[in-house]
Amino acid sequence: MSQTLQAVRGMNDILPDEAETWDVFEEIVRSWLRSYGYRPMRMPLVEPTPLFKRAIGEVTDIVEKEMYSFVDSLNGDELTLRPEGTASCVRAVIQHKMLHAGPQRLYYHGPMYRHERPQKGRYRQFHQIGVEALGLAGPDIDAELILMGARLWDDLAIDDVRLELNSLGSADERARHRGALVDYLQAHHDGLDEDGRRRLHSNPLRILDTKNPELQSLVEAAPKLIDFLGEASMAHFEAVQQVLKDAGIPFAINPRLVRGLDYYNRTVFEWVTDSLGAQGTVCAGGRYDGLVEQLGGKPAPAAGFAIGVERVLALWRASGETTERMVPDAYLVHVGDAAGRLAFRVAEDLRACGFDVLMHCGGGSFKSQMKKADGSGAELALLIGEDEAAAGEVSLKPLRGGEQQRISADRLADVLMDRLLQVEEDDGGI
């Protein structure tokens, strides 16, 4: 006997009960994004590998060891399953000349892929909601992006998150800080771990983000980027902070917040939680003014963020959110050939009127079908047997108590609406 095939490790099935929660969450997210004027985008899952090497940086963990890359056997192109969405979004904006029409507020959602060690909140196929504001240079858009996060947590009734901010300044300011940082780290070379020594000259900023507890005191004493910021960068950063203060959004400045992608500059931020173990970041982003030019477009400012869907859903469930199972308005039971033909017409007519109708398929007795109807969660069963079919009628039977009645199929939609409204009134729904 052949072995049963399983899903790829770290790539999970989302089964109906959980998928219904995803649907509710995604509708909340779409409404939230519309309220800020953001429009949807959809990009391919597969992109040219050089896109990510150029955007993310060749010495980042993502490019060095986490990307799912392969060579197209037909033409030899180097391709990669997207590990994040910003580079893909910017590539699409450049390719389709979208900035010619002015600034763009865009969002996308879907799966991303990184070859990591699977653990809670960290999967090889994971889902992100990405929000990108392109063509807007001021600190106001940085602040709006952060306020958007605060609004979403409020909409979801999630309160176990906190905001951390930093500024990475300009390229020149980062270069000066980098020189001082490398000098400092070289003076403490013996205290670095293997990963730190490897990154010392290729990407020293990432050493500041180490999770190694033995390096914390060394990192804490390292030169801080904020001390190298010039007047313009500080004014931008202070303007962002002022909007947050005016809005009553608490935050902490974290000088070690550097983000894992090379394209960031100036404002960077993370929404973090202590409820998900080591994977505490649920939303992160910032400004990336050089990326459009870096990927071949005309220079344009840009900022955005990404939300880890699995992590936010875990927080949402922990906050007490429960999603009711989706149930039909009515379950249609039928026995006999003539009844089956009438059942199809009745079901389609009711759906055309906006009702959710689950029609029994697969045959069986009235008794067995009624068990299915009761298990569906529907309030009402619609019964069609030989007598009903001959008369062009349907028997409407309440499944949670009440009198059964027989109705002409042509009047069924109106009667069904009245009965469902009565159920809502009895339940205190209206």
N, C-alpha and C positions, 0 to 999 in steps of 0.2 A: 504494500500500500504506500502511495506517495505521501511525503510529509506535508502537513497542512502549512500553507504559506501564511506568513505573518507580516504585519506592517514593518517598514524599515525602522530600526531603533531610533527613537527620538522624533519620529513623525507619527502623530497620533490620530486615530479616528475620533471624530466628534459625533457621538450618537444622538438620536432624536431628542431625548430629554434635555441634554446639554445644548444641542444645536438650537433648540427653541429659546433658551436663555440668550445665546449669541444673537439670535434674530431681534429679541427685545432690546438688547444692548446696542446693536447696530442702528436700530431705528432712533434711539435716544441720541446717539452720536450724530446721525445725519441731521436731525433737527437742530442740535447744538451748533453744528458747523454752518448750516444755512442761516442761523441767526446772526452769524458774524460775516456773512457774505462770501463764504468759501464755496468753490465749485468742484465737482468731482473730476478726477482723472483716472485712467486705467492704463497701466504700462505693462509690457511683456514681462513674464517671469524670467526669461533668458535674455541676457545682454552680452555685448562684446566684453571679454575679460579686460582689455585695456581701459575700458570706462572706469572700472572700480580701482584698478591700479593707479590711474591718474587722479581720481577724485579722492579716494580714501587714503592713499599713501602706501607705497610698496613695503614699508617697514612696520606697518601696523599688524597686530595679531590677526585681523580679519583677512588681509591679503596674504600674509605669510603662511597661515596654517588653517584657516577656517572656511575658505570658499570652496564650493562645489564647482570645479572647473573641468572642462573637457574639450577635446578637439572634434569639430564637426567632421564626420567621416566622408562627407560628400565634397566639401570644398576646403577643408583644412583650417577653417576659422576657429579661433580660440574663443570659447563661450563659457559663461558662468551663470548659474542660478543666482538671482539677485540676493545679496546678503543684507541690503538695506535699500530704501526707496528714494532718497534724496538725489543721488547721482542719476538714477533712471528718470526721475521727474525733470531735472534740469536738462538732461539730454533731449527729452521730448520737447521741452519748451524751446530749446535752441533749434532743433531740427524743424519744428513747425512755425518758427518765427513768431511765437506768441507774444513776446514782449514788444513787437512792433505796434500792438494795439494798446500798450500801456501796462501798468503794473498788474500782476496776476495774483489772486488769492486762490490757492488750489489745495485739494486734499485727495488722498487715495487710501485704500485699505486692502490688505491681502497678505498672502504668505511670503515670508523671507526664509533664507536658508543659510545656515552656518554649521560647519562640522565641528561641533563642540561636544563635550561630555554631557549627556543629558542629565538633568537634575530638576528639582522642583522649580518651576518658573523659568526654565532655560531649556529649550528644545531645539532640535536640528531643523525642523520646520516650525516656525513660530509666526505669529501674525502681528502686524503693526498697522496703526492708523498714522499716516504721515500728513502733516500740515505744512505748507510752504507758502511764504509771502515773497514774491519776486518783484524787484524793481522799486522797493521802498527802503530808503536809507536811514530814516530817523529813528531815535530811541522809542518813539511812540509805538511803532509796530512791534519792537521787541517786548515792550510792556504789554501790548494787547495779547500777544501770544501767551504770555505768562498768565494774564487775567483769564484767558480762555480755559486754561487748565483748572484754575480755581473754580470757574463756573461749572465745569464738567463734574468736578468732585462734589459740588453742591447738588447738581442735578441727580447724581447717583447716591447721595447721602453717604459719601465716603469721607471720613474725617481723620483717618490714620495716615495722613501724608503731610510732609513738610517740604518747604521750598528752599533750595540752596542755589546761590548765585556766585558768579565770578566774571571777570573780564579777562580775555586773552589779548586785548590790545591789538595793535597793528603788527604787520610783519616785521618792521624795524624794531619795535619794542620787544617783540618775542625773540628776535635775534640777539638783542642785548641781554635779555634775561637768560637766554640759552647759554651764552658765553659764560655768564657768571655761574649758572647752574652746573655746567660741565666742569668748570674750575673747582667748584665746591665738591662735586661728586668724585672727581679725580683725587682730591685730597683725602677722601674717605673711601677710596677704592676697595680697601680690604673689608670694609663693612657692608659692601653690596652683595646681594645674592647673585646667582648665575644669570638670572633674567635681567637684573639691573646692569651687570657688566656688559651684557650683550647689547643693551639699549643705550649705553652711556653716550655713544657718539651718533647712533642712528636716530634715536627718538628719546632723548633724555626726559622730556616732559612726562612721558608715560611712567617713568619711575616714580613720579609724585603720586600716581594713582595706585601704587602697589597695595596689595592686600596682605603682604607678608608682615605679621606683627613685629618681627625682629627689626624691621626697617623703619618703624613708625617714628621713633625719636630722631633718627637721622633725617628723615624726610621733613619732619616738623621744623627743623632748624635750617632747612635749605632756603636759598633766596626766593622771595615771593614775587611772582610776576606783577602783582598789583603795584609793587614799589617801583616798577619800571615804566608805568603808564605815563604818557604825556598828557598835556592839557586837554586835547580834543577827546582822547579816549576816556579820560576821567569825567569830562563833562557829559559824554554820552552815557556812561555807566551811572552817574549820579542822577541823570534825568530819568533813566529807567527806574531806579530806586524810588524816586520821588512819586512817580505814578503809583507804584505799589503801596507806598505809605499812605497816599491820599485815598486809595481804595481799601485800606485796612487789611492788606495781605501781609502776614508776617513772613519774614525770610531771614536766612543767615548767609553771610558771605563766607564762602569756602574757598580759600586761596589754593587748595589742592585740586579743585574741580577743573579738569583740563579736557574732558571728553576723549573718546577713543578714536575719533576720526580727524584726519589732518586738516580738513577744509575749514574748520571753525576759526572765527576771529571775534574780537570784542565780546559782546554778551554771550555767556553760556549759562545754562540753568538745568537743574534736575529736580523733579518731584520724587521724593524718596519715602520709604516706609520701613518700619522695623518689624512688620508683621509677616514678611515673606522670607525670612532667613537671609542668606547671603545675597540673594537677588532682590535688593531693596529698591532699585530704580524702576519706577513705573512709567515715567515720562521724562524725556530729555531732549534738549535742543539748544538753539542759539543762532548766532549770526554767522553767515559764510559768504562774505562779500566777494571773495576772489574766485568762487567755484564756476560761475557762468563763463568767465573769461578763460579759466583753466581748462574747461571742456570745449573751447572753441567758439564761444559766443562773444558778443561785444560786452565790455565790462558792465556789470549791473549788480546792485546790492541785492542781498537775499537773506532771509531768516526763516526758521521753521523749527518743528519738533516732531518727535515720533513717540507714540504710545504703545507699550507692550500690552496687547489685548489679553493674553492669558493671565498676566499679572494683575491687570485691573479687574478682570472677572473674578479672580481669586479674592481680591479685596472686597469686591461688591458682594460676593456670597458671604464673606466673613462679617459684613456689616448687617446681615440679616435679610438680604434680598432673596426673595423666593419668586420664581416665575411659575405661574399656573400652567399646567399642561393644556395645550391647545385642544379644544374639543369642538365637534361639529354642533350646529344648531339642531340637527335632526339626523337620525339613523333610519335608512329606508329598508324595510324588510319586505320580501316578496317571494311567493311560491307559485310556480306554474308558468308556462310559456307566455300566455297572454298577460299575466301579471308582470313578468319580466319586461315585456315590451312597453307596457304603460309606465313601469318604474323608471326606465331610461328617460322617457319624456318628462315625467314629473320632476325627476332630479335635475335635468337640464333647465327646465322652466324656473325652478326655485333658485338655482345658481344664477340665472340671468337676472333674478330679482335681488341678488345680493346675499342669499343665504348660503351657509356652509352645510352641505349635505353629504354624508357618507353613505353610499349605496352598497348594500351587501353584495358580495360576489363569491362564487364558489358553491352555490346551492346549499341545501340543508333544510331541515324542518323549521316550522315557525318557532318551535321551542328553542332549538339550537341558535337560530338567528337572533331571537330575543335576548339570549345570554350575551351575544356579541354586542347588541344594541346597548344593553345595560352597562357593559364594560367599556363602551366608547366614551362614557361621560356625558353623552347628549342628554338634554332635558326631555326630548320628545322622540318617539318612534313613529314612523309612518308605515302603515301596514297595507299591503296590497295582496289579496288572494283572488281566487276565481270569481267570487261574488263582486268584489270591488272592481275588478277588471271589466267584468261584463257591464257594470253600471257606470264606468268612468269615474269612480270615486276612490277615496283614500280614507282609511281609518287612522285617526290621529290619537295616539296613546301616550299620555304623560308617563314618564319613567320614574318620577319622584313623587307620585301621588296626584290624584285628580281623575276626572271622568274622561272616558274615551268617547270620541265622537266621530261620525262618518260624514265626509265632506266631498262635494264635487271637486274633481281635480282642478277645474278652472277657478275655483274660489280658494284653493289651498293656500296660496301665498298670503292673502289678506288674513285668513284665520290663523295661520302660523305666526304672523307678526303679532297679532293680538295676544296669542298664548305666550309668546316669548316675553312680551312687554309685561304681562301679568306675572310671569315668573320673576322678572327683575323687581317689580313692585313688592312682591311677597318677600324677596330677599333683601329689600331695603336699598336696591340699586338706584332707584330714581324716586 
